[in-house]
């Protein structure tokens, strides 16, 4: 599946991302609606990258690039018809290249019920380092994951 990854700030594209999020899991199970999904694309220090094939949105990733957990993958969403075709892996690897220039760590969360995503993240080298019980919705945990190339004290920022 040939596709490209590009950064976006386009309002219509962000609405399409929010629409995709709120109609797929884990957001359905977590009861997160369109307005909340759209709000998650807003804010300082966020970068959003989309995977497209022609004019079709295959998926996207939202990065938080400042703060204690700079280099945090806030959300990754792949359209159901594009899953299992390397889109999610490509978005994560693309993001890692960006994040590892400014931080030795990439962080993300995965919902406790999202076994397929957890399996992918583990395969890509992410390790569990914590659990937020009943964080978004009672009865479900968010599992904190980290992939690292070293300590903060030894890290040299790359430009």
N, C-alpha and C positions, 0 to 999 in steps of 0.2 A: 504494500500500500504506500504509494508515494505521497508524502505530505510535507508541508513546511511549518516551521515554528517561528512566530514573530511576536514582538511585543505590541500590545495595544492599550490605548486609552480611549478609543472610540466609544462613545456613549451607546450607540446601537449595538455594537459588538458586546459590550458589557451587559446589556439587557439580554442578549441571546445567551450569554454565559449563565446569567442568573436563571433564565428560563430552563436551561438544560439542567442546572443543579437541582432546582426544586422539583423536577419531575423524575429524578433518579435517586437511587440509594447511594450513600447513607442518609441523604437529606430528607427523603420521604419518611424513613423510620424515625429520624430525629425530629420530625414535624417542623421543619424549617421551611417557611413560605418564600414566595418570590421576593417580597419586599426585603426580607432579611438576607436573602441570597444576594440581591442587588447591593444592599448596604455593605456586604462583606467585600465588594470590589472597590469600595471607596476608601480614601484616607491617605495621609502622607506616608511615604516610605513603602508603599505597595507597588509591586511590579506584577503585571499580568501578561502571560505569554499564551498564545493560542496556537493550536495545531489545526491546520486547515488543508483540505484537498480541494483545489479550485475555490469555490465560494461556500463549501460545506464545512461547518465547524465540527471538528472531530473531538476536540477536548481542549482543556485549558488548565493552567496552574497559576495560583496566586501566591506570591512571595511577600513576606514581611521583611524588609531589608534594614531595619534599625531596631534598637532596643537591646535588652538583655539577651534575647534569643534572636538576634539578627541572623538572617538566613533561615527563617522559619517558613516551611511550606505550609501555608495556611489552609489551602484547599487544592485538591487535584480532582478533576472531573473528566471522564471520558464518556462520550456518547455510547449508548448500549451497542449500536451496530459497529462501533470501532473497537470494542474491547477485545482483548486477546490478539491484537494485531500490532503490538509494539508502540502504540501511541502513548500510553501511560509511562512506559519505560523511557521513551525518548524525551518526554516532557521532564521527567525527574532528572535524567542525565544532563539535559540542557541546563536545568536549574542548578544542578550541582556545580557545573562549570562556572556559572555566574557567582554563586555563593562562596565557593572555595577561593575566590579572589579576595574576598573581604572578611572571611571567617574560616576557622578550621573545623567548624561544625555545621551540619545541616540538621535541623529539628523538624519533626512533624508529629501529628497525632493520627491514630487510626481508631475508629470505633470498635468496641469489643466484639460486635456482631459481624464485622466486615472481614471475614476470614480470607476471602480472595485477595483483597488489597493487602492485608497483613502478610500473606504469603509472598506477594510480589516485593514488598518493602524488605522483608527478610532476605529474599534472594538478591536484592540490590545492596545488601550490606548494612541495613539499619538494625539497630539493637534496641530492645526495650530497656528503658531506664526508669520508668515510673508509670503510675496509673492514677487517673483522676476518676474516682467512683462517683456516679450520679452527677456528672459535670454538666452535661447538656440536657439529659433526660433521665429521670429516675429509672433505675434498673439497668442502665448501660454505663460502661466506662469508656473513657478516652485513654488509649494507651500511648504514652509518650515514647517517641523513638528518636534515636540520634545516630548519625553517621559522622565519623570524625577522621581528620587527617593529622591531628595533633592537639597540643594544648594551646590555650590562649596565650600563655606567656612566651611560647616558642614561635608563635605564628608571625610571619612577615606578610603584610598585605601586598597583593599583586595588583598592579594597575594596567 
